[in-house]
């Protein structure tokens, strides 16, 4: 089913029409029926528990302004994932895999899959079954929306089980992300316990006579979210880094920022040294890519009695890097004991608290526009720290923030 790439990525993204790699998409109807059938067998207690875990999130149901868009995303992603279900990935991604663009035509819209084989390889290396990925993102249960404290105009969604995070991107952000994709995968192979968010797919969607939209899919750092008590987006600076907290009785799920974190500490015990080293490795990589303005996502969850102590840890290297062999020694890779929990790569347990940690938003390059913005902010905010600084300063400052707020 896969043929030669349609054209190089830059040309494919700029092209006004999808070109010869158009294919008619398979219908997700069968998958939708299977999901609906499973849903129908769920008991009342399960549904009540599910609703409780989603307090502060909003189902994108019929009547919601984004319902039509997300239904198209679900149908398109079901068909796109079916390609990799039918044709499992082989070895490491090739140059052609990184530049492949597949456009599937649906009734009323078309969905493009960019670098699909490369992302399918990454999902496989993480031990993520394509059928599970397809079921979570395809038709059956509506996506969830939450109120973002981000200043960007992007739209944010979660799969209904909150395992996967979807975010719209601008075309230039997509170009940056895909240009860095080969080195990103190489970094994850070299450092399988990296804090970098796991990007699982990049897609475009164009409605009939509409403008093309781009979106990414990644593993949610805040998963499973049921007992998370606090969420933060940390950049290591002061300007525009305060969010007015929701009232105690409010069900809203807000992601707070640096200034909200004042007076708090991340108590990791012996795992602190691992975190400091991994922050150095990951931010050094982002510095090499000339990237800034990324965030360290951080969340707190109180550990229950049976979750404390070394008995809750397993060395799960095989699960985190399935099918990957690296010439580096485990010490050089900075591996660690992973908790026996879902989403273990983004979870770090201290003596009393479980912490969810991940580096996200890796698409801002320090080009001319950002350099000019840096000069303007230097004049506008004297003696205050802000996010628009050189990648070297940004990386060093975020590492210093983590060092100062951990023990």
DOSEBA-120012 format. One record per atom (N, C-alpha, C, O): x, y, z. Coordinates in steps of 0.2 Angstrom, whole numbers, plus 5000, padded with zeros to 4 digits. Layout:
BEGIN
XYZ ...
END
This chain:
BEGIN
500449945000 500050005000 500450065000 500250114997 501050065003 501550115003 501950124997 502150064995 501950174994 502350184988 502850234989 502950254995 503250254983 503750314984 503450374987 502850384986 503850414991 503550474994 503250524989 503550524983 502750554990 502450604986 502950654983 502950664977 503250684988 503750734986 504150754992 503850734998 504650794992 504950814998 504450855002 504050885000 504650855009 504150875014 503950945013 503450965013 504450995011 504351065011 503851075005 503351115006 503951044999 503551054994 502851024995 502351054993 502850974999 502150945000 501750985005 501150995004 502051015010 501651055014 501451125011 500951155013 501851145006 501651205003 501251204997 500951244994 501151134995 500751124989 499951144990 499751124995 499651174985 498951184985 498551124985 497951134987 498751074982 498351014981 498750954983 499350954983 498350904986 498750844989 499150804984 499550764986 499050804977 499450774972 499350694972 498750674974 499750664968 499650594967 499650544972 499450484971 499850564978 499750514984 499150514987 499050494993 498650544984 497950534987 497650464987 497750434982 497350444992 497050374992 496350384995 496250425000 495850344993 495250344997 495350305003 495550255004 495050345009 495150315015 494650255017 494050255014 494950205021 494450155023 493950185028 494150235032 493350165029 492850185033 493050165040 493250105041 493050205045 493150185052 492450155055 492450145062 491950145051 491350115054 491350055058 491050045063 491850005056 491849945059 492249955066 491949935071 492750005066 493050015073 492550055077 492550045083 492150095074 491650135078 491150085082 490950095087 490950035078 490449985080 490749945086 490449935091 491349925085 491749885090 491749925097 491649905102 491949995096 492050035102 491350045105 491350045111 490850055101 490150065104 489950005108 489650015113 490049945105 489849885108 490249875115 489849855119 490849895115 491249885121 490949935126 490849925132 490749995124 490550045128 489850025131 489650045137 489449995127 488749975129 488849925135 488349915139 489349885135 489449835141 489749865147 489749825152 489949925147 490149955153 489649965158 489049985156 489749955164 489249965170 489150035172 489550075170 488650045176 488550115179 489050135183 489250195183 489350095187 489950115191 490550135187 490850185189 490650105182 491250125178 491150195175 491550235175 490450205173 490350275170 490350325175 490550385173 490150315181 490150365186 490950375188 491050435189 491350325188 492050335190 492350375184 492750425185 492150355178 492450395172 492350465172 492750515171 491650485174 491450555175 491850595180 492050645179 491950555186 492350585191 493050605189 493350655191 493350565186 494050575184 494150625179 494650655177 493550655176 493650705171 493350765173 493150815169 493350775180 493050845182 493550895179 494150895179 493250955177 493651005174 493751005167 494051045164 493650945164 493750935157 493050935154 492550915157 492950945147 492350955144 492250915138 492750915133 491750875138 491750825132 491550875126 491050915126 491850855120 491650895114 491050855111 491150815106 490450865113 489850835111 489550875105 489650925104 488950845102 488550875097 488350945100 488150945106 488450995096 488251065098 488851105100 488851165100 489451075102 490051105103 490351135096 490251105091 490651195097 490851225090 491451185087 491551195081 491751145091 492251105088 492051025087 492550985085 491451015088 491250945087 491350915080 491650865079 491150955075 491250935068 492050925066 492150875063 492450965069 493150955067 493450895071 493750855067 493250885077 493550825080 493250765078 493650715078 492650765075 492350705072 492750685066 492950625065 492950735062 493350725056 494050695058 494350655055 494350725063 494950705066 494950635068 495450595066 494450615071 494350545074 494350495068 494650445068 493850515063 493750465057 494450465053 494650415051 494750525052 495350525048 495950485052 496350445048 496050495058 496550455062 496450385062 496950345062 495750365062 495650285062 495950265055 496250205055 495750295050 495950265043 496750275043 497050225040 497050325045 497750335045 498150285048 498650255046 497850265054 498250215058 498150145055 498550105056 497550135052 497450075049 498050055044 498149995043 498350105041 498850095036 499450055040 499750005037 499650085046 500150045049 499949985053 500349945054 499349975054 499049915056 499149855051 499349805052 498949875045 499049835039 499749815037 499849765034 500149865038 500849865035 501349885041 501549945041 501449835046 501849855052 502549875050 502849855044 502849915054 503549945052 504049895053 503949845056 504549905049 505149855049 505649875053 505649885059 506249895050 506849925053 506749995055 506250025055 507350025056 507350095058 507150135052 507150115046 506850195053 506550235048 507150255043 507650275045 506950265037 507350285031 507250355030 506850385032 507650385026 507650455023 506950465020 506650515021 506750415016 506050415013 505450415018 504950455017 505550375023 505050375028 504950445032 504350465033 505450485033 505450545036 505150595031 504850645034 505150585025 504850635020 504150615017 503850655013 503950555019 503350535016 502750575018 502650595024 502250585014 501650625015 501050575012 501050575006 500650555016 500050515013 499450555014 499250575020 499050565009 498450605010 497850555008 497850525003 497350555013 496750505013 496150555012 496050595016 495750535007 495150575005 494550545009 494450485008 494250585012 493550565016 493050605013 493150655009 492450585015 491850625013 491850695017 491750695023 491950745013 491950815016 492650845018 492650895020 493150805018 493850825021 494350775019 494150715016 494950795019 495550755018 496050755024 496150815027 496350705026 496850705031 497450675029 497550625025 497950715030 498650705028 499050675034 498950695040 499450625033 499950595038 500650615036 500850585030 501050645040 501650665038 502150625042 502150615048 502650595038 503150555041 502850495045 503150475050 502350465042 501950415045 502350355047 502350335053 502850325043 503150265045 503650285050 503850235055 503950345051 504450355056 504050365063 504350335068 503450395063 503050395069 502850325071 502750305077 502650285066 502450215068 502950175071 502850135075 503650185068 504150155072 504250175079 504450135083 504150235080 504250265087 503750235091 503850215097 503150235089 502550205093 502750125095 502650105100 502950095090 503150025091 503750015096 503749975100 504250065095 504750055100 504550075107 504950055112 504050105108 503750125115 503350065117 503050075123 503250015113 502749965115 502049975115 501649945118 501850025111 501150045110 500850015104 501050025098 500349975105 500049935100 499649985095 499250025098 499649975089 499350015084 498550015085 498250065084 498349955087 497649945088 497349985094 496850015094 497749985099 497550025105 497650105104 497150135106 498150125100 498150195098 497550215093 497250265094 497350165089 496850175084 496150185088 495750225087 496050135093 495450135097 495350205101 494850225102 495950225104 495950285108 495750345105 495450395107 496050355098 495950415095 495450415090 495250465087 495150355088 494650355083 493950365086 493850385091 493450355081 492750365083 492550315089 492850265090 492050335093 491750295098 491650345104 491050345107 492150375107 492050425113 492250495111 492850495107 491950545113 492150615111 492850635114 493050605119 493150675110 493750705113 493550745119 493050765120 494050765123 493950815129 494350875128 494850875124 494050935130 494350995129 494451025136 494051015141 495051055137 495151095144 495351165143 495551185137 495251205148 495451275147 496151285148 496451275153 496551305143 497251315143 497451385145 497051435144 497951385149 498251445151 498851475146 499151525148 498851435141 499351455136 499151525132 498551535131 499651565130 499551625127 499451615119 499251655115 499651555117 499551535110 498851525108 498351525112 498651535101 497951525099 497851455097 497351435093 498251405099 498151335097 497551305101 497351335106 497251255098 496751215101 497051155104 497551125102 496751135110 497051075114 496551025115 495951045117 496650965114 496150905115 496550855119 497150845119 496150805122 496350745125 495950695122 495350705121 496250635121 495750575120 495350565126 495550585131 494850525125 494350515130 494650485136 494450495142 495150445135 495450405141 496050455144 496350435149 496150505141 496650555143 497350535142 497850565145 497450485138 498150455137 498550495132 499150495132 498150525127 498450555121 498250625121 497650645122 498750675119 498650745119 498650765112 499150745108 498250805110 498250835103 498250905103 497850945107 498650935099 498751015099 498751035091 499151005088 498451085090 498551115083 499151155083 499351185088 499451155077 500151195076 500051235070 499651225065 500451295070 500551335063 501051295059 501451255061 500951305052 501351275047 502151275049 502451225048 502351335051 503051345052 503351305058 503851275058 502851295063 503051245068 503051175066 503551135069 502651155062 502651085059 503351075055 503651025055 503551125051 504151125047 504751115052 505151075051 504751155057 505351145062 505351075065 505851045066 504751055068 504650985071 504950935066 505350885068 504650935060 504850875056 505650885053 505950835052 505850945053 506550945051 507050925057 507550895055 506750925063 507150895069 507050825070 507350795074 506550795067 506250725068 506850675068 506850635073 507250665063 507750615063 508250625070 508450575073 508450685071 508850695077 508450685084 508750655089 507850695084 507450685090 507350605091 507450585097 507250565086 507250495087 507950465089 507950425093 508450495086 509150475088 509250485095 509550445099 509050545098 509150565105 508750515109 508950495114 508150495107 507750445111 508050375111 508050345116 508350365106 508750295106 509350295110 509450245113 509650355110 510250365114 510050365122 510450345126 509550405123 509350415130 508550395131 508150435131 508450325131 507750295131 507350325137 506750315137 507650355142 507250375148 507250455148 507150485153 507350485142 507250555141 506650585144 506150545144 506650645146 506050685148 505650715142 505150735143 505950715136 505650745131 504950705130 504950645130 504450745128 503750715127 503850675121 504150685116 503450615121 503450565115 502950595110 502350585111 503250615104 502750635099 502550575095 503050535093 501950565094 501750505091 501450515084 501250465080 501350575081 501050585075 500950655073 500850705077 501050675066 500950745064 500450735058 500550695053 499950775058 499450765053 499150835050 499250885054 498850835045 498550895042 497850875041 497650815039 497350925041 496650915040 496350975036 496451035038 496050955030 495751015026 495050995025 494950945021 494551035027 493851025025 493751045018 494151085015 493251025015 493051045008 493051125008 492651155011 493451155003 493551225002 493751265008 493551325009 494051225012 494351255019 495151265019 495451235014 495351295024 496051305025 496351245028 496051215033 496951225026 497251165030 497451185037 497751235038 497351135041 497551145048 498051085050 497951035047 498551095054 499051045056 498951035064 498751075068 499050975065 499050955073 499550895074 499650855070 499750895080 500150845083 499850795088 499350825091 500050735089 499850695094 500450675098 500950655095 500350675105 500850655109 500650615115 500050625117 501050575118 500850545125 500750605130 501150655130 500150605133 500050655138 500550645144 500550585147 500850695146 501350695152 500850675158 501150645163 500350705159 499850705165 499450645164 498750655164 499650585164 499250525163 499550465167 500150455167 499150425171 498450435172 498350495177 498650505182 497750535176 497650595179 497250595185 497050645188 496950535187 496450525192 496550565199 496150595201 497150555201 497350575208 497850635208 498050655213 497950665202 498450725202 498050785205 497550795204 498450815209 498250875213 498450945211 498050985212 499050945208 499251015205 499651005199 499950945198 499551045194 499851045188 500251115187 499951165188 500851105184 501251165183 501551165176 501751115173 501651225173 502051235167 502651285168 502551345170 503251255168 503851295171 504251315165 504451265161 504451375165 504951395160 505551425163 506051445160 505551435170 506151455173 506251535173 506851565173 505651575172 505751645172 505151675175 504751645178 505051745175 504551775179 504051815175 503451815177 504251845169 503751885166 503151845163 503251795160 502551855164 501951825162 501951755165 501651705161 502151735171 502251675173 501751665180 501951625184 501251695180 500751685185 500051675182 499851705177 499651625185 499051615183 498551615190 498751595195 498051655189 497551655195 497251585196 496851565192 497351555202 497151495203 496351495203 496051545205 496051435202 495351425202 495151425210 495551395214 494551445211 494351435218 494351365220 494251315216 494351355227 494451285229 493851245227 493951185226 493251265227 492651225225 492551215218 492151185216 493051255214 492951245206 493151185204 493751155206 492851155199 493051085196 493551105190 493851055187 493751165189 494151175183 494851145184 495151155190 495151125179 495851095179 496251155176 496251155170 496651185180 497151235178 497851215178 498051185183 498251235173 498951225173 499251285176 499251335172 499551285182 499851345185 500551355182 500851315178 500951415184 501551435181 502051445186 501951435192 502651465184 503251475189 503051515195 503251485201 502751575195 502651615201 502151575206 502151595212 501751535203 501251495207 501651445211 501451425216 502251425209 502651375212 503051395218 503351355222 503051465219 503551485225 503351455231 502751445233 503851435235 503751405242 503751335241 503651295247 503651305235 503551225235 504251195233 504751225230 504251135234 504851095233 504751025230 504250995232 505151005226 505050935223 505550885227 506150895226 505250845231 505650805236 505750735232 505250695233 506250725229 506450665226 506850615229 506850555228 507250635234 507650585238 508250565233 508550605230 508450505233 508950475229 508850485221 509350485218 508250495219 508150505212 508350575209 508250585203 508450625214 508650695212 509250695207 509250735202 509750655208 510350655204 510150635197 510450665192 509750585196 509550565190 509250625186 509350635180 508750655189 508350705186 508850765184 508750785178 509250785188 509750835186 510150825180 510250865176 510350755180 510750735174 510350735168 510550755163 509750705168 509350705162 509150775160 509050785154 509050815164 508850885162 509450915158 509350945153 510050905161 510650925157 510650895150 510850935145 510550835149 510650795143 510050825138 510250835132 509450825141 508950845136 508950915134 508850935128 509150965139 509151035137 509751045133 509751095128 510351005133 510851015129 510650995122 510851025117 510250945121 510050925114 509650985111 509650995106 509151015115 508751065113 509151125111 509051165106 509651135115 510151195113 510451185107 510551235103 510651125105 510951105099 510451115093 510751135087 509851105094 509351125089 509151195088 508751215084 509451235093 509351305093 508651325095 508351375092 508351285099 507651285102 507651325109 508051315113 507051365110 506951395116 506251395117 505851365113 506051415123 505351425125 504951365126 504351365126 505251305127 504951245129 504751245136 505051295140 504351205139 504151205145 504251135149 504251085145 504451135155 504451075159 503751075163 503551105167 503351025160 502751005163 502850965170 503250925170 502450985175 502550955182 501950945185 501550995185 501850895188 501150875192 501350835198 501850805198 500950845203 500950815210 500450765211 499850775209 500650705214 500150655216 500350625222 500950595222 499950625227 500150595234 500150515233 499650485230 500750485235 500750415235 500350385240 500350405246 500050335239 499750285244 500250245247 500750235244 500050215252 500450175256 500750115252 501350105253 500350085248 500650025245 501050045239 501350005235 501150115237 501550135232 502150155234 502550175229 502350165240 502950185242 503450135243 503350075244 504150155243 504650105244 504850075238 504550075232 505450035238 505750015232 505349955229 505549935223 504949925233 504549865230 504049895224 503849845220 503949955223 503549975218 503849995212 503650015207 504549985212 504949995206 505149935202 505349885205 505149935196 505449885192 505949915186 505749965184 506449875185 506849905179 506549885173 506649825170 506149925170 505749905164 506049935157 505749965153 506749925157 507049955151 506749925144 506649965139 506649865144 506349825138 505649855136 505549865130 505249875141 504649905139 504749975136 504349995132 505250015139 505250085137 505650095130 505550145127 506050045128 506450045122 506349985118 506849955116 505749955118 505649895114 505949895107 505749935103 506349845106 506649835099 507249885097 507449885092 507449925102 508049965101 508649945104 508649925110 509149935101 509849925103 510349985102 510350005097 510650005108 511050065107 511750035109 511849995114 512250065106 512950045108 513150075114 513650055117 512850125117 513050155123 512850115129 512450075129 513350125134 513250085140 512650115144 512450175143 512250075148 511650095152 511850165156 511450205157 512450165159 512650225163 512650285159 512450335161 512950285153 512950335148 512250355146 512150415144 511750315146 511150325144 510750355149 510150375148 510950355155 510650385161 509950355162 509450385163 509950285162 509350245164 509250245171 509650265175 508650235173 508350235180 507850175181 507650145176 507750165187 507150115189 506550155187 506450205190 506150125183 505450155182 504950125186 504950065188 504450165188 503850145192 503450095188 503350105182 503150045192 502749995189 502050025188 501550015192 501950075183 501350115182 501350135175 501850135171 500750145172 500650175165 501050235165 501050275169 501250255159 501650315157 502250325161 502450375164 502650265163 503150265168 503750315166 504050335170 503850325159 504350365157 504250445159 504750475160 503650465161 503550525163 503450535171 503150585173 503550475174 503350475182 504050465186 504450425184 504050505191 504650495195 504350495203 504050545204 504550445206 504250445213 504750465218 505350445218 504550505223 504950525229 504650485235 504250445234 504950505241 504650465247 503950475248 503650425250 503650535247 502950545248 502550555242 501850545242 502850585237 502450615231 502650575225 503250555224 502150565220 502350545213 502350615209 501850655210 502850615205 502850675201 502850655193 503150605191 502450695190 502450685182 502850745179 502750795180 503350725175 503750775172 503850755165 503950705162 503850815161 504050805154 504150875150 503850925152 504650875145 504750935142 504350935135 504350885131 504050995134 503550995129 503651065125 504051105127 503351065119 503351135115 504051145113 504451185115 504251105108 504951105105 505051135098 505451115095 504651185097 504551205090 504751275089 504751305083 505051315094 505251385094 505951395093 506351375097 506151415087 506851425085 507051495086 506651545085 507651505088 507951565090 508251605084 508851605082 507751625080 507951655073 507951735074 507951755080 507851765068 507951845069 507351875073 507451915077 506751845072 506151875075 506251865083 506051915086 506451805085 506551795092 507151845095 507151865101 507651855091 508251895093 507951965094 508151995099 507551985089 507252055090 506852065096 506852115100 506452005097 505952005103 506352005110 506152045114 506951975110 507451975115 507652045117 507652065123 507852085112 508052155113 507552195115 507652235120 506952185113 506352225115 506152215122 506052255126 506152145124 506052135131 506552155136 506452165142 507152155134 507752175138 507552245140 507752265146 507352295135 507152355137 506552365141 506452405145 506052325139 505352325142 505352295149 504952325154 505752245151 505752215158 506452215161 506752165162 506752275162 507452275165 507352235172 506952245176 507952205174 508052165180 507452115181 507352085187 507152095176 506652035176 506851985171 507051995166 506651915173 506851865168 506251855164 505651855166 506351835157 505851825153 506051765148 506651745148 505551735144 505651675141 506151685135 506451635133 506151745131 506451745125 507151765126 507351825126 507551715127 508351725128 508651665123 508251625120 509251675123 509651625118 509551555121 509451545127 509551505116 509451435119 509951415124 509751375128 510551435124 511051415129 510851445136 510851415141 510651505136 510351535142 509751505145 509651495151 509351495140 508651455142 508751395145 508451375150 509251345142 509351285144 509651285151 509451245156 510151325152 510551335158 510051355164 510051335170 509651405162 509151435167 508651385170 508451385176 508351345165 507851295167 508251235171 507951215176 508851215170 509151175174 509251195181 509251165186 509451265181 509551295188 508951295192 508951285198 508351305188 507751305192 507551235195 507351235201 507751185191 507551115194 508051105199 507851075204 508651125199 509151115204 508951145211 508951125216 508651215210 508551255216 507851225219 507751245225 507451195215 506751175218 506751095219 506151075220 507251065220 507250995221 507650975227 508151015229 507550925230 507950905236 507850825237 508250795241 
END
